[in-house]
């Protein structure tokens, strides 16, 4: 058992692509490849008497489809896939949902917000970035005028890597918070979180003490929580922090099976760590905003490393998410200046008592955001 950051990891290595590891009775773990430093996504197979449920599916590219066909041939014991469950609408989770549901003529299970957002993004992405909304959003954040051109190039590259939004199955079965899905001998409860995506489904089995957490709870990477031009005044970090409070009710000895990094114990330690991480980031932003700042100026507070256009988009979205929760808490004021940019200013008279300049978490130099 490896231990790190108060968390423990019973398995030191991921399964090789095309192979599976049984983690508990009827719960099997596999990985699919991802480009870049992320390198993999974890998927899970849940065994029923008559077939298998798949949890998440990998990217929409030929490499991932080929690994799936190896799995179909070698790891399913001659039984079919009878359901595809996608935790949320990001391309590494839904990429093969159409292929698998088509291959086995089986249903896709998702929450309603995730399914319809996936469908709408598959049809429209990334046009919202080049619309007047996108232009206005990035201007207000202080970005250069050619930033949208840089983003357009990035989207082209992404779609060649299979990272763009795939076509979705034409219909789905809806998952709702609290719903019980019985698979084999076990009941799995749907637990919905929000912030990283609108209505992210996790699956919790009390008998096995296992939670399949998708990107809602990751042990090492911090999930991206971003404001985007599609909803420029959204407050996703509030949803994210509320979700962390909700998930603290999960029993402390739960074995968490995440979509990235390794399965781990220590769910409450991780959630409390993430809550204090975001609280610390917000306080660092308040301290930076004692002089008026635009969103772009806040990036060095959160990220130490140089960012490519896509990472910049996610980092900026994340900085704005932190600011929006601070505005909601009446700690930051936003004003629109003649140059078309928003300036943020700290307004809490109590800030000097709470502030601890120089004692914050160092800006993140981790390259990975999911
Ligand atoms: Zn995700």
Boltz pocket constraint, residues with backbone or C-beta under 6 A from the ligand:
constraints:
  - pocket:
      binder: B
      contacts: [[A, 88], [A, 90], [A, 196], [A, 197], [A, 215], [A, 370]]
      max_distance: 6.0
